[in-house]
């Protein structure tokens, strides 16, 4: 926990420097719009702003089993160098079969919260961004019949247990400016959660790495 907290403190301290560097190295045409006698700020309105919506699909592991994660986020982009918005994601892992009660068990849930995203040299065709999400979520253990695929059998799902959790996730994205309104990002992130209190589930079941792709549409 101390290592995770230290990481986020360092990211928060580095944020003003990253944004300042972005403004300092911005495109020449943006600099020409400035008044030389004007006081400059980190979040400079003259450097432009926009926004985008994004869809994400990714691979991760939940409770040591393969899982798919899908979701999206929307952000306001300030000065082409910093995004601020909200994100939400859902996940489900591969079921495991219990031969004793002849049921399949899986974990499913979701999480969301505030997203902060420093963007470095966003006008370059290929560049980096560093999204950080802080929020909360919930996860549930469900069971269902092993004959769910039989069209003559009813599919009965049962909620076995559930837990809420705090989540903090930090990642790095390699972004490709394909056209002016569309960016494709390949990313990796690490997700930290508070302890998951559920039977037959590890307390760190949701902690781990994620890798995937994000499709961004908007004005950057």
Secondary structure, 3 states (H helix, E strand, C coil): CHHHHHHHHHHHHHHHHHHHHHHHCCCHHHHCCCCCCCCCCCCCHHHCEEEEEEEEEEEEEECCEEEEEEEEEEEEEECCCEEEEEEEEEEEECCEEECCCCEEEEEEEEEEEEEEEEEECCCCCEEEEEEEEEEEEEEEEEEEECCCCCCCCCCCEEEEEEEEEEEEEEEEEEEEEEECCEEEEEEEEEEEECCCCCCCCCCCCCCEEEEEEEEEEEEC
